[in-house]
Amino acid sequence: MQLKRVSSVLLVSALAFSVTACSGNGNNAQNEPAATKAAAESTNAGGNASATNAAGNVDETGWDGSKYVEPITLTTVKGIGTNYFFKNGETMENNVMQSYMKDNLGIDVKYDWIVTDTNDAYKTKLRLMLSSGEKMPDVITYRGDMETVNMLIDSGQFMDIGDLFDKYAGDNYKKGVELNADTWLPVTRDGQRMALPVLDYAYNDDMLLWLRQDWMDKLGLQPPKTLADFEAIMDAFVNKDPDGNGKKDTLGIATGFKNTFLGWMGDISWLFGDYGTLPGQWNKSADGTLTYGSIDPGAKQALATLKTWMDKGYISKDSGLKDENGAAELFTKGQAGALVGRNWMPDWPFGDLLNNVPGAKYKGYPLPAGPDGKIGAQSGNPSVNGWMLINKDAKNPEALLRYYNFFFDNWANPEKGSEFENGFAEGYDWAKLPDGTITKDPQKYPDLFPDYADRTHLVEPIYYTLTFEGARQPSLYADTMSKLANGEAPVTPYEIQSAAIRKPENIEAMKIVLEQKDIRMKNYFQGPLTETMKQKNELLNKLINQTYSKIIYGQSPIDEFDTMVDNWKKSGGDQITKEVNDWYNSASSK
């Protein structure tokens, strides 16, 4: 997921060789023997013998066992996230990653268009392409709602990647996919696998409560165990001037539900979990059937509580107009004292809080229990945080697999002494001090990190990849963080780097996530949109969101919830519930 590293770091390391290919401007990597070796190891380790030639000859795709002899082109489109940082003079189209992959794997990525991905700009542009019938590029990578993924699949422009995956995916990629039997379910159509999963770290999407610890300390507040405890904390944040400016201008918790009540940052679905349900997903009921969480009676209780929070000023009056990023800004600008989000937020966006509010401190806590002792939170299941679709007309569809294999085999868990032991490129995301130790601190050592435009953020080329962060082995992160949280010494390069770059608050947060892993509520529907969903989802989601907002803002009485549920059922919800359970029974029997 999005990670930005700004901590001061010193790594004691014994490098087997220097990474001159990626030092300085990093554009001379083609002469680096280690790079060629790494690429060859990638292919060989990828279980891809059928697609390569041990004698070094070129196969039918132009691949000589380590790279394409004649560089091939993959066209794509890109949404640049707020965690993308570039050196002066570099862009998404011209950077160290772009050059490295072309020089060492012979894969040249070209962009049909690039957009700054705020306010769902990337999704909107994709959907405009679909609605206008515009020809898609070779590769589309997408993170976000499955509705858009389904629209891409249903466009008919993308291929079944099943045989491609079986033939070209490396062993490490395949092992990651096999960890969860449900991985392929969302993109399987009539037995065909229509998109490649972008694997994520296990538990990386799970939620915990973040609090402004300096406010807690100033007001003498104790950590919350229950929802009542948390409401008392929010009341103090709102009414006891925690920022000391003499104004009543602070909020209890930062949240936004413009698009969803099941957000990935500034999440509010955990409040519903305190009443035994999660909105926007299919939960398992006591009788084993799947029910839609948004119409569960527990949701009515959560909405009643949210209305009191709105009335008391615990949440922003603009929460209904804010998406996840807008919600997080309330926290990072020092306007709110709590936020529910993921373990990695100390890397991003909490760095902005420290920049905006000198002296601010934050700390992670377990989610508090509801009135009946219930705690529920969303689960990142399976460990997939994006999908990659390949155009039927792509000339080298196998190239995306080779691209991804490279990062699994060389980046995800690098060996000691390997090229990527310390990061992707010297002078970008790491540098070596005169005594041989490694630093990742561009503010303290500006000469070692030349051409930085903003030294509060590490420039990490790994985010420029087609596959978002190179590659991630699902179980590696949680295992490593648990080891570090227990005080064990890091041994492998991945562990050493994690110990060096992960902030103590991040490590502690992952420990909290693992300790609360039993509260996770799985979304049991992992299939494609049902026939009725395709026709009714937009209408039904609008009905739910409008009713929720009206209740929270006091424009409708709480009992409007019951009317909404009746209308939801009559307007296609009952049929969708049947279709979802039919799918679940079918999938469960396999």
C-alpha positions as CSV (number, residue, x, y, z in Angstrom):
1,M,0.0,0.0,0.0
2,Q,1.1,3.6,0.0
3,L,4.3,4.0,2.0
4,K,6.5,7.0,2.3
5,R,9.7,6.9,4.4
6,V,11.2,9.9,6.0
7,S,12.9,8.5,9.0
8,S,16.6,8.9,9.8
9,V,18.1,5.5,9.2
10,L,21.5,3.9,9.5
11,L,21.9,0.4,8.3
12,V,25.0,-1.6,9.2
13,S,25.6,-3.7,6.1
14,A,28.2,-5.7,4.3
15,L,27.5,-5.2,0.6
16,A,28.8,-7.8,-1.7
17,F,29.0,-5.3,-4.4
18,S,28.2,-1.7,-5.0
19,V,25.1,-0.8,-7.0
20,T,26.6,1.7,-9.4
21,A,24.0,1.0,-12.0
22,C,21.4,2.9,-9.9
23,S,23.6,5.5,-8.3
24,G,23.5,9.2,-9.2
25,N,21.1,9.8,-11.9
26,G,20.6,6.0,-12.3
27,N,20.4,6.2,-16.1
28,N,23.4,4.0,-16.8
29,A,22.1,0.8,-15.5
30,Q,22.5,-1.0,-18.8
31,N,26.2,-1.6,-18.1
32,E,25.7,-3.2,-14.7
33,P,26.5,-6.9,-14.8
34,A,24.6,-7.5,-11.6
35,A,21.5,-6.2,-13.2
36,T,21.7,-8.7,-16.0
37,K,22.4,-11.4,-13.5
38,A,19.4,-10.4,-11.4
39,A,17.2,-10.5,-14.4
40,A,18.4,-13.9,-15.4
41,E,17.9,-15.1,-11.8
42,S,14.4,-13.7,-11.9
43,T,13.5,-15.7,-14.9
44,N,15.2,-18.9,-13.7
45,A,13.6,-18.6,-10.3
46,G,10.3,-17.9,-11.8
47,G,9.5,-21.5,-12.7
48,N,9.3,-20.4,-16.2
49,A,11.5,-22.9,-17.9
50,S,9.0,-23.5,-20.7
51,A,9.2,-19.9,-21.8
52,T,13.0,-19.5,-21.7
53,N,15.9,-21.2,-23.2
54,A,18.6,-22.6,-21.0
55,A,21.1,-22.4,-23.9
56,G,20.5,-18.7,-24.2
57,N,18.7,-18.7,-27.4
58,V,15.8,-16.5,-28.1
59,D,12.3,-17.9,-27.7
60,E,9.3,-17.2,-29.8
61,T,8.5,-14.0,-27.8
62,G,12.0,-12.5,-28.3
63,W,13.1,-13.4,-24.7
64,D,16.7,-14.7,-24.4
65,G,16.3,-15.9,-20.8
66,S,17.1,-12.6,-19.2
67,K,15.6,-9.9,-21.4
68,Y,13.9,-9.1,-24.6
69,V,16.7,-9.0,-27.2
70,E,14.8,-6.2,-29.0
71,P,13.0,-4.1,-26.5
72,I,9.2,-4.5,-26.5
73,T,6.6,-1.9,-25.6
74,L,3.8,-2.2,-23.1
75,T,1.3,0.6,-23.4
76,T,-0.7,1.6,-20.3
77,V,-2.3,4.5,-18.5
78,K,-1.5,5.8,-15.0
79,G,-3.0,7.5,-12.1
80,I,-0.3,9.2,-10.0
81,G,-1.0,9.0,-6.3
82,T,-0.1,11.5,-3.6
83,N,2.7,9.2,-2.5
84,Y,4.6,9.6,-5.8
85,F,7.7,11.8,-5.5
86,F,10.2,12.5,-8.2
87,K,13.6,14.0,-8.4
88,N,14.0,17.3,-10.2
89,G,13.7,16.7,-14.0
90,E,12.2,13.2,-13.7
91,T,8.6,12.3,-14.5
92,M,6.4,9.3,-14.7
93,E,7.6,8.9,-18.3
94,N,11.3,9.5,-17.6
95,N,12.7,8.2,-14.4
96,V,15.2,5.7,-13.0
97,M,12.7,2.8,-12.9
98,Q,11.6,3.4,-16.5
99,S,15.2,3.3,-17.7
100,Y,16.1,0.2,-15.6
101,M,13.3,-2.0,-16.9
102,K,14.0,-1.0,-20.5
103,D,17.7,-1.5,-20.1
104,N,17.7,-4.7,-18.1
105,L,14.5,-6.5,-19.2
106,G,13.9,-4.9,-22.5
107,I,10.5,-3.8,-21.5
108,D,9.6,-0.2,-22.4
109,V,6.5,1.1,-20.7
110,K,4.6,3.8,-22.6
111,Y,1.7,5.9,-21.2
112,D,-1.3,6.8,-23.3
113,W,-2.2,9.2,-20.6
114,I,-1.3,10.1,-17.0
115,V,-3.5,11.8,-14.5
116,T,-3.1,13.0,-10.9
117,D,-5.3,10.6,-9.1
118,T,-7.3,12.8,-6.8
119,N,-11.1,12.7,-6.4
120,D,-11.2,9.4,-8.3
121,A,-9.8,11.1,-11.4
122,Y,-8.1,7.8,-12.6
123,K,-11.3,5.8,-12.3
124,T,-13.4,8.5,-13.9
125,K,-11.0,8.6,-16.9
126,L,-11.1,4.9,-17.3
127,R,-14.9,4.9,-17.2
128,L,-15.0,7.6,-19.8
129,M,-12.8,5.4,-22.0
130,L,-15.2,2.5,-21.6
131,S,-18.3,4.6,-22.2
132,S,-16.8,6.1,-25.4
133,G,-15.6,2.7,-26.7
134,E,-12.1,3.9,-26.8
135,K,-9.4,1.3,-27.4
136,M,-7.7,0.2,-24.3
137,P,-3.9,0.0,-23.9
138,D,-1.9,-3.2,-23.5
139,V,-2.2,-3.2,-19.8
140,I,-4.6,-1.6,-17.3
141,T,-3.8,-1.7,-13.6
142,Y,-6.5,-0.7,-11.2
143,R,-7.0,-0.4,-7.5
144,G,-10.4,0.4,-6.2
145,D,-14.0,-0.7,-6.5
146,M,-14.8,-4.0,-8.1
147,E,-17.5,-2.4,-10.1
148,T,-14.9,-0.7,-12.3
149,V,-12.9,-3.9,-12.6
150,N,-16.1,-5.7,-13.7
151,M,-16.8,-2.9,-16.2
152,L,-13.3,-3.4,-17.7
153,I,-13.8,-7.2,-17.9
154,D,-17.3,-6.8,-19.4
155,S,-15.9,-4.4,-22.1
156,G,-14.6,-7.5,-23.9
157,Q,-11.3,-5.9,-24.7
158,F,-9.2,-8.0,-22.3
159,M,-8.0,-11.6,-22.4
160,D,-8.4,-14.6,-20.3
161,I,-5.0,-14.7,-18.5
162,G,-5.3,-18.3,-17.1
163,D,-2.9,-20.0,-19.5
164,L,-0.6,-17.0,-19.4
165,F,-0.4,-17.2,-15.6
166,D,0.1,-20.9,-15.6
167,K,2.9,-20.7,-18.2
168,Y,4.8,-17.5,-17.2
169,A,4.1,-16.7,-13.6
170,G,7.1,-17.4,-11.4
171,D,7.0,-19.7,-8.4
172,N,7.0,-16.8,-5.9
173,Y,4.0,-15.2,-7.5
174,K,2.2,-18.5,-7.7
175,K,2.9,-19.3,-4.0
176,G,1.4,-15.9,-3.0
177,V,-1.7,-16.5,-5.0
178,E,-2.2,-20.0,-3.6
179,L,-2.2,-18.7,0.0
180,N,-5.9,-17.8,-0.4
181,A,-8.2,-20.1,-2.3
182,D,-10.6,-17.1,-3.0
183,T,-8.0,-15.1,-4.8
184,W,-9.4,-15.6,-8.3
185,L,-13.1,-15.6,-7.4
186,P,-13.8,-11.9,-8.1
187,V,-12.4,-12.0,-11.7
188,T,-13.4,-15.5,-12.8
189,R,-16.0,-15.7,-15.6
190,D,-17.2,-19.0,-16.8
191,G,-14.0,-20.6,-15.6
192,Q,-11.8,-18.0,-17.2
193,R,-9.4,-15.8,-15.1
194,M,-9.8,-12.4,-16.5
195,A,-7.3,-10.4,-14.5
196,L,-4.0,-10.9,-12.6
197,P,-4.1,-10.1,-8.9
198,V,-1.7,-7.6,-7.5
199,L,-0.8,-9.2,-4.2
200,D,-0.6,-7.3,-0.9
201,Y,0.7,-8.0,2.5
202,A,-1.6,-10.0,4.8
203,Y,-3.4,-7.8,7.4
204,N,-2.1,-4.7,5.7
205,D,-5.6,-3.4,5.1
206,D,-6.8,-4.1,8.6
207,M,-7.8,-1.1,10.8
208,L,-6.8,0.3,14.2
209,L,-7.5,3.5,16.1
210,W,-5.0,6.3,15.9
211,L,-5.1,9.1,18.5
212,R,-3.3,12.4,18.9
213,Q,-1.2,11.3,21.8
214,D,-0.1,14.8,22.7
215,W,-3.8,15.8,23.1
216,M,-4.3,12.7,25.2
217,D,-1.4,13.6,27.4
218,K,-2.3,17.2,27.7
219,L,-5.9,16.4,28.8
220,G,-4.9,13.5,31.0
221,L,-7.0,11.0,29.1
222,Q,-6.7,7.2,29.3
223,P,-6.8,4.8,26.3
224,P,-10.4,3.8,25.4
225,K,-11.6,0.3,25.9
226,T,-15.3,0.9,25.1
227,L,-17.3,3.1,22.8
228,A,-18.3,5.1,25.8
229,D,-14.7,5.7,26.7
230,F,-14.0,6.8,23.2
231,E,-16.9,9.2,23.2
232,A,-15.6,10.8,26.4
233,I,-12.2,11.3,24.6
234,M,-13.9,12.9,21.6
235,D,-15.9,15.1,23.9
236,A,-12.6,16.3,25.5
237,F,-11.0,16.8,22.1
238,V,-14.0,19.0,21.0
239,N,-14.6,21.0,24.2
240,K,-11.3,21.3,26.1
241,D,-9.2,23.1,23.5
242,P,-6.5,20.4,23.1
243,D,-4.6,22.5,20.6
244,G,-4.5,25.5,23.0
245,N,-5.5,28.2,20.5
246,G,-8.4,29.4,22.6
247,K,-10.9,28.4,19.9
248,K,-13.5,25.6,19.7
249,D,-12.2,24.4,16.4
250,T,-11.2,20.8,16.9
251,L,-13.0,17.6,16.1
252,G,-13.2,14.2,17.8
253,I,-12.6,12.0,14.9
254,A,-11.7,12.5,11.2
255,T,-14.0,10.6,8.9
256,G,-15.5,11.0,5.4
257,F,-18.3,9.1,3.8
258,K,-18.9,10.8,0.5
259,N,-18.4,7.6,-1.5
260,T,-18.6,4.8,1.1
261,F,-19.1,3.9,4.7
262,L,-16.5,1.2,4.3
263,G,-13.5,3.4,3.6
264,W,-9.8,2.6,3.4
265,M,-8.7,5.6,5.5
266,G,-10.7,7.7,7.9
267,D,-12.9,4.6,8.1
268,I,-16.2,4.7,10.0
269,S,-17.3,1.1,9.3
270,W,-15.8,0.0,12.6
271,L,-18.6,1.9,14.4
272,F,-21.1,-0.4,12.6
273,G,-18.9,-3.3,13.7
274,D,-19.5,-2.2,17.3
275,Y,-23.1,-3.0,16.6
276,G,-22.4,-6.4,14.9
277,T,-22.4,-5.5,11.2
278,L,-20.3,-3.9,8.5
279,P,-21.9,-1.8,5.8
280,G,-21.2,-2.3,2.1
281,Q,-20.3,-5.9,2.3
282,W,-21.9,-9.3,2.7
283,N,-21.6,-10.7,6.2
284,K,-22.5,-14.2,7.4
285,S,-25.5,-14.4,9.6
286,A,-26.2,-16.9,12.4
287,D,-28.0,-19.3,10.1
288,G,-25.0,-19.4,7.7
289,T,-26.6,-17.3,4.9
290,L,-25.1,-14.1,3.6
291,T,-26.8,-10.8,4.4
292,Y,-26.0,-7.3,3.3
293,G,-24.5,-5.3,6.1
294,S,-25.9,-2.0,5.1
295,I,-29.5,-3.1,5.9
296,D,-28.7,-5.0,9.1
297,P,-30.5,-3.7,12.2
298,G,-27.1,-3.0,13.7
299,A,-26.6,-0.4,11.0
300,K,-29.6,1.5,12.3
301,Q,-28.0,1.7,15.8
302,A,-24.7,2.9,14.3
303,L,-26.5,5.6,12.3
304,A,-28.2,6.8,15.5
305,T,-24.9,7.0,17.2
306,L,-23.3,8.9,14.2
307,K,-26.2,11.4,14.4
308,T,-25.3,12.2,18.0
309,W,-21.7,12.6,17.0
310,M,-22.7,15.0,14.3
311,D,-24.9,16.9,16.7
312,K,-22.1,17.2,19.3
313,G,-19.5,18.2,16.8
314,Y,-17.4,15.1,17.2
315,I,-17.3,14.7,13.4
316,S,-17.0,17.4,10.7
317,K,-20.1,18.9,9.3
318,D,-18.5,18.2,5.9
319,S,-18.0,14.5,6.5
320,G,-20.6,13.7,3.9
321,L,-18.6,15.6,1.3
322,K,-15.2,14.2,2.1
323,D,-13.6,11.1,0.6
324,E,-10.8,9.1,2.4
325,N,-8.1,11.6,1.5
326,G,-10.3,14.5,2.7
327,A,-10.9,12.7,5.9
328,A,-7.2,12.1,6.5
329,E,-6.5,15.8,6.0
330,L,-8.6,16.7,9.0
331,F,-6.2,14.7,11.1
332,T,-2.9,15.7,9.4
333,K,-3.9,19.4,9.5
334,G,-4.3,19.1,13.2
335,Q,-8.1,19.6,13.2
336,A,-9.1,16.2,14.5
337,G,-7.8,14.0,17.4
338,A,-8.6,10.5,16.1
339,L,-8.7,8.6,12.9
340,V,-9.2,4.9,12.1
341,G,-6.9,3.6,9.4
342,R,-4.1,1.1,8.7
343,N,-0.9,0.2,10.4
344,W,1.4,1.9,7.9
345,M,-0.1,5.4,8.3
346,P,3.0,6.7,10.2
347,D,4.8,6.5,6.9
348,W,2.0,8.2,5.1
349,P,0.2,10.5,5.6
350,F,1.1,11.1,9.3
351,G,4.4,12.8,8.1
352,D,2.1,15.6,7.0
353,L,0.8,16.0,10.6
354,L,4.3,16.4,11.9
355,N,5.1,19.0,9.2
356,N,1.8,20.9,9.8
357,V,1.8,20.7,13.6
358,P,5.2,20.9,15.3
359,G,5.3,18.8,18.4
360,A,2.3,16.6,17.4
361,K,2.4,13.0,18.5
362,Y,0.2,10.1,17.5
363,K,-0.2,6.5,18.7
364,G,-2.2,3.5,17.7
365,Y,-4.7,1.8,19.9
366,P,-7.1,-1.2,19.6
367,L,-10.6,-0.5,18.3
368,P,-13.0,0.0,21.3
369,A,-15.9,-2.3,22.0
370,G,-19.5,-1.4,21.5
371,P,-22.3,-1.4,24.1
372,D,-22.7,-5.2,23.9
373,G,-19.0,-5.9,23.8
374,K,-18.9,-6.4,20.1
375,I,-16.0,-5.2,18.0
376,G,-15.9,-5.6,14.2
377,A,-13.7,-4.3,11.5
378,Q,-13.2,-4.8,7.8
379,S,-10.7,-7.4,6.6
380,G,-8.4,-7.2,3.7
381,N,-9.3,-10.6,2.3
382,P,-7.9,-12.0,0.2
383,S,-4.5,-10.3,0.2
384,V,-5.1,-8.5,-3.2
385,N,-5.1,-4.8,-3.6
386,G,-5.4,-4.4,-7.3
387,W,-6.0,-6.1,-10.6
388,M,-4.1,-6.1,-13.9
389,L,-5.9,-6.7,-17.2
390,I,-4.2,-7.4,-20.5
391,N,-5.6,-6.4,-23.8
392,K,-6.6,-9.2,-26.2
393,D,-4.5,-7.4,-28.9
394,A,-1.3,-7.0,-26.8
395,K,1.7,-8.1,-28.9
396,N,3.6,-9.4,-25.8
397,P,1.0,-10.2,-23.1
398,E,3.6,-12.4,-21.4
399,A,5.8,-9.4,-20.7
400,L,3.7,-8.3,-17.8
401,L,4.3,-11.6,-16.0
402,R,8.0,-11.3,-16.6
403,Y,7.9,-7.8,-15.3
404,Y,6.1,-8.9,-12.1
405,N,8.3,-12.0,-11.7
406,F,11.3,-9.8,-11.6
407,F,10.1,-7.9,-8.6
408,F,9.0,-11.0,-6.8
409,D,12.4,-12.7,-7.3
410,N,14.6,-9.7,-6.8
411,W,12.8,-7.0,-4.8
412,A,10.1,-8.6,-2.6
413,N,12.6,-10.4,-0.3
414,P,16.1,-9.7,-1.5
415,E,19.0,-11.8,-0.5
416,K,21.9,-10.5,1.4
417,G,24.5,-9.0,-0.9
418,S,22.0,-8.7,-3.8
419,E,21.5,-5.7,-5.9
420,F,18.4,-4.5,-4.1
421,E,19.5,-5.2,-0.6
422,N,19.2,-1.6,0.5
423,G,16.5,-0.3,-1.8
424,F,16.0,0.3,-5.5
425,A,18.5,3.0,-6.4
426,E,21.4,4.6,-4.6
427,G,20.8,8.4,-4.3
428,Y,17.0,7.8,-4.6
429,D,15.8,5.6,-1.7
430,W,19.1,4.9,0.0
431,A,22.7,6.2,0.2
432,K,25.9,5.0,1.6
433,L,27.8,7.0,4.2
434,P,31.6,7.2,4.2
435,D,31.8,4.5,6.9
436,G,29.9,2.1,4.7
437,T,26.7,2.3,6.6
438,I,23.4,3.0,4.8
439,T,21.2,6.0,5.3
440,K,17.7,6.8,4.1
441,D,17.6,10.3,5.4
442,P,17.6,12.9,2.5
443,Q,17.2,15.8,5.0
444,K,20.3,15.0,7.0
445,Y,22.5,14.0,4.1
446,P,21.4,16.2,1.1
447,D,24.6,15.7,-0.8
448,L,24.0,11.9,-0.9
449,F,20.4,12.4,-2.2
450,P,20.9,15.0,-5.0
451,D,18.2,16.7,-7.0
452,Y,15.5,16.2,-4.4
453,A,12.6,18.6,-4.8
454,D,11.1,17.9,-1.4
455,R,13.4,16.4,1.3
456,T,10.5,15.6,3.7
457,H,9.7,12.5,1.6
458,L,12.0,9.8,0.4
459,V,11.9,9.4,-3.4
460,E,11.0,5.8,-3.9
461,P,11.1,4.6,-7.5
462,I,9.4,1.4,-6.6
463,Y,6.1,3.3,-6.7
464,Y,6.6,4.0,-10.4
465,T,6.2,0.3,-11.3
466,L,3.3,-1.1,-13.3
467,T,2.5,-3.3,-10.4
468,F,2.3,-0.4,-7.8
469,E,5.1,-1.4,-5.4
470,G,7.1,-3.9,-7.4
471,A,5.9,-7.0,-5.6
472,R,4.9,-8.1,-2.1
473,Q,4.9,-11.6,-0.6
474,P,1.7,-11.7,1.4
475,S,2.9,-13.3,4.6
476,L,6.3,-11.6,4.8
477,Y,5.4,-8.2,6.3
478,A,3.2,-9.4,9.2
479,D,5.8,-12.1,10.1
480,T,8.6,-9.5,10.1
481,M,6.7,-6.9,12.1
482,S,5.7,-9.4,14.7
483,K,9.3,-10.5,15.0
484,L,10.4,-6.9,15.5
485,A,7.6,-6.1,17.9
486,N,8.8,-9.0,20.0
487,G,12.3,-7.7,20.2
488,E,13.9,-10.2,17.9
489,A,17.0,-9.1,15.9
490,P,16.4,-8.6,12.2
491,V,18.5,-10.9,10.1
492,T,17.6,-10.8,6.4
493,P,17.9,-7.7,4.2
494,Y,14.1,-7.3,4.3
495,E,14.0,-7.6,8.1
496,I,16.9,-5.2,8.4
497,Q,15.3,-2.7,6.1
498,S,12.0,-3.0,7.9
499,A,13.6,-2.5,11.3
500,A,15.4,0.6,9.9
501,I,12.6,2.3,8.0
502,R,9.5,1.3,10.0
503,K,8.7,3.8,12.7
504,P,8.2,2.4,16.2
505,E,4.5,3.5,16.0
506,N,4.1,1.5,12.8
507,I,5.6,-1.7,14.4
508,E,3.5,-1.3,17.4
509,A,0.4,-0.7,15.2
510,M,0.9,-4.0,13.4
511,K,1.2,-5.8,16.7
512,I,-2.2,-4.3,17.7
513,V,-3.7,-5.4,14.4
514,L,-2.4,-9.0,14.9
515,E,-3.7,-9.0,18.5
516,Q,-7.1,-7.9,17.2
517,K,-7.2,-10.1,14.1
518,D,-10.2,-12.1,15.5
519,I,-12.4,-9.0,15.2
520,R,-12.1,-9.0,11.4
521,M,-15.3,-9.5,9.5
522,K,-14.8,-11.1,6.1
523,N,-16.7,-10.0,3.1
524,Y,-18.0,-13.4,2.1
525,F,-19.1,-12.4,-1.4
526,Q,-16.0,-12.5,-3.6
527,G,-17.8,-13.2,-6.9
528,P,-18.4,-11.0,-9.9
529,L,-21.5,-8.7,-10.0
530,T,-24.7,-10.7,-10.2
531,E,-27.1,-10.0,-13.0
532,T,-29.4,-7.9,-10.8
533,M,-26.4,-6.1,-9.3
534,K,-25.4,-5.0,-12.8
535,Q,-28.9,-3.4,-13.2
536,K,-29.6,-2.2,-9.7
537,N,-26.4,-1.6,-7.8
538,E,-26.2,2.1,-8.6
539,L,-29.8,2.7,-7.7
540,L,-29.6,0.7,-4.5
541,N,-26.3,2.2,-3.4
542,K,-27.7,5.7,-3.9
543,L,-30.8,4.8,-1.9
544,I,-28.7,3.6,1.0
545,N,-26.2,6.5,1.0
546,Q,-28.8,9.2,0.7
547,T,-30.8,7.7,3.6
548,Y,-27.7,7.3,5.7
549,S,-26.7,10.9,5.1
550,K,-30.2,12.3,5.8
551,I,-30.3,10.4,9.1
552,I,-26.9,11.5,10.2
553,Y,-27.6,15.2,9.3
554,G,-31.0,15.1,11.0
555,Q,-32.9,15.6,7.8
556,S,-34.8,12.3,8.3
557,P,-35.8,10.5,11.5
558,I,-33.9,7.3,12.4
559,D,-37.0,5.2,11.5
560,E,-36.4,6.2,7.9
561,F,-33.9,3.4,8.0
562,D,-36.7,0.8,8.1
563,T,-38.4,2.4,5.1
564,M,-35.2,2.3,3.3
565,V,-34.7,-1.4,4.0
566,D,-38.1,-2.2,2.7
567,N,-37.5,-0.2,-0.5
568,W,-34.1,-1.8,-0.9
569,K,-35.6,-5.3,-0.7
570,K,-38.4,-4.5,-3.1
571,S,-36.2,-2.7,-5.6
572,G,-34.0,-5.7,-6.3
573,G,-32.2,-6.3,-3.0
574,D,-34.1,-9.5,-2.3
575,Q,-33.2,-10.9,-5.7
576,I,-29.5,-9.8,-5.2
577,T,-29.5,-11.5,-1.8
578,K,-30.7,-14.7,-3.5
579,E,-28.1,-14.5,-6.2
580,V,-25.3,-13.8,-3.7
581,N,-26.3,-16.8,-1.7
582,D,-26.6,-19.0,-4.8
583,W,-23.0,-17.9,-5.7
584,Y,-21.8,-18.6,-2.2
585,N,-23.3,-22.0,-2.1
586,S,-21.9,-22.8,-5.4
587,A,-18.4,-21.5,-4.6
588,S,-18.4,-23.2,-1.1
589,S,-19.2,-26.6,-2.6
590,K,-16.2,-26.5,-4.9
